[in-house]
Structures are given as C-alpha cells and as structure tokens.
Amino acid sequence: MMRVLVATDAWHPQINGVVRSLEYLAQEAVHLGAEIVFLTPEGYHSMGLPTYDEIRLALVTPGMIRRRIEEIDPDFVHIATEGPIGMLVRRVCIAQRRTFTTSYHTKFPEYLSARAPVPESVSYAWLRSFHNAAGGVMVSTATLERDLEARGFRRLMRWSRGVDAELFRPRPDEPIEEIRSLPGPRFLFVGRVAVEKNVEAFLKLDLPGTKVVVGGGPALEDLRVRYPQVRFLGPREGEALARVYAACDVFCFPSRTDTFGIVLLEALASGLPVAAYPVTGPMDVLTDATEPVGILEEDLQSACLKALELSPEAARRFALRFTWRESARQFLENVLEAHDIGPIARRYWLSRRRRRLQSG
C-alpha cells in the first residue's frame, strides 16, 4: 500500500475545513490503495498562537522532524500547512533532495492583514517561495488557481473537496426542537468565529426570523454580548452539527477569504440554499449548478432573502456531485504526477513496496 506522509500544523483540537479534509482523505485513501500517515503537533511540546490558543504551534527542531520522517518511511510527502511543522518538513525534504507536494488551503495574507499591519505583498512573496519549492501545489478551485498563477505560483494542481451526504442530509421527520422552536426563517452560519471570517457582516443584516451561529473562536464572546438576539451555539461536530443544518432554512456565508468552504457543501447536502458574496469559494462551488442553489450578491441581505425562494431539493441534488472518494483520488493522482509524471512514480512506489515486504 502506498504510504503518504501528510505534514500539517492544523490539527485537533481545531475544528476547521483543513482538519476535516485531511480526516476524510485518510478514510477514503485506504479504499484507493494508499495509507495516509500524519505528522502533526501531537506528541510535541506546543504553544498557543497569540490571541488564538486553540491553534497550537509545535516546538520542534529539524532533527526531531527528520527522525520522525525516517520512522514513518513514506513513499511520498505532502505538506498541508505553512506553520512550524510544514516549514521544517520542507527544510528536511530539500536537504534530502526529496520531492514533495504542498496544498494552499488558506488566504493567509488576507487573514494576516485583517489582524496586523502586514502588507499582503510581503506575505504572498514568502508563500510563493514556500510553495514553489514543491513538485506540485494543490488548490481547490479554478479561481484560486488563476489568482495564484498571476502571483507567480508554479506547478498548480486541482484538488477539490467533498461532503458526507449520509451525515449531512435533510431530516424532515426528526424532532430538532432546539432550532425549530426558534422563530423562522432560520439563517445559519457555521465556521470559525473570527474577524477573518467576516461573521459580523452576517450578524448586522436586518433579516426576519432568527440568525444561528455554530462555531468557536476569539471573537465569540464579544459578538455574543453585542448581538444578544443571535443564537450562538458554540462549536459542534458530527451528528450534532448535521442536525443544526437540517433545522435551518438558508446558509449565509459572509467570508471573502475562504478558498473553498466545505461548509457550503454540508449546507447544500442538508437542503439549505446558500447566500454569499460573489468571491472565490462560493463562485467556484456554485458555478456549475444546472439549477439555482445559491444567490451570490454584494448585497448579502438581498441574497439571504432571495435564497429563501430556492429549492432545498435542488441544493441536495447538487451537493451529491461532490464525494470524498473522488477528492482522495484527485489528491493521490496529483502526488503521483508530481513525482515524475505517473508511470515512473508508480514504478518507484512498487519497488519500495517490494523492499518493505522482503524486509518485513
């Protein structure tokens, strides 16, 4: 079985799209003949990111990372994030002349400029240097690919996302009184409650019914005090999260900086039409819909009200086009392609597999 080491600074206790994507990748890769082994901050001393303690920064050295890679003995290496783990894995791979791939999950320059006076041009220059050392850079959408290509990023590859349509589904016959007892219509936001998610743009809207927010983050307590009429539920996962989706009517996605937005697919699979800005992420996810499943407008309030008129059944049908199995297939094909275009990489992997069997 092909073994891929995935290095990521984003890991539990974080609840976000990167962590969920990687978890589903590991589950589905097994069915495609591959094993995903993670190198994360777990097992290392770490410190919380200032102002955002749930994001843990591993306190590691190049030697510690090199020894861990040798223990795992991967066929291929993929770097998912640009934090301490990602940077040191990149350093070790370059020192060993080992080809690796990366993925671009987050518009970090935009996030950083929302929190600190750091010019986006400076952040993009650093990110370009980080990713251009890779054999391939995986991005989730065509819009992001064009944007990064224009900024000088090279060897870009498409890696889409999926949705668990069995978990996230309409539940018309289930009693979900916690939400359905609230005045309708019910407009939902799911995600990190932080300035870069632009949550307040949703909270400020003059909408009928009830606004519901699921998620934790550094801005949660402040917004909870300032918007007492909003129902803040805190972080939720799995079945508890799926039940909230199913009890609401429209999903509002106010972010202008997400590169994809897995929550969009979760909402659609649950039968919720989407209201969002016409930006990267929503534009790409919803572009190929053959029937309206979302409203993209700069007037987010108008988009929310119009989304109420869209078909929940159409939303569900559209989401079923996205599977985690296909997402994992794209990822593994990208890894093989980056390591000398397919057939050679496959021969390399087979030879390593034979050696492992002989030594085991």
Helices and strands as residue ranges (DSSP letters): E 2-7, H 17-29, G 30-32, E 34-39, E 46-49, E 52-58, H 62-72, E 76-79, H 84-95, E 100-103, H 108-115, H 120-131, E 136-139, H 142-150, E 156-158, H 177-180, E 186-190, G 195-197, H 199-203, E 210-214, H 220-226, E 231-234, H 238-246, E 250-253, H 262-269, E 274-276, H 282-286, E 294-296, H 300-307, H 312-319, H 324-338, H 343-359
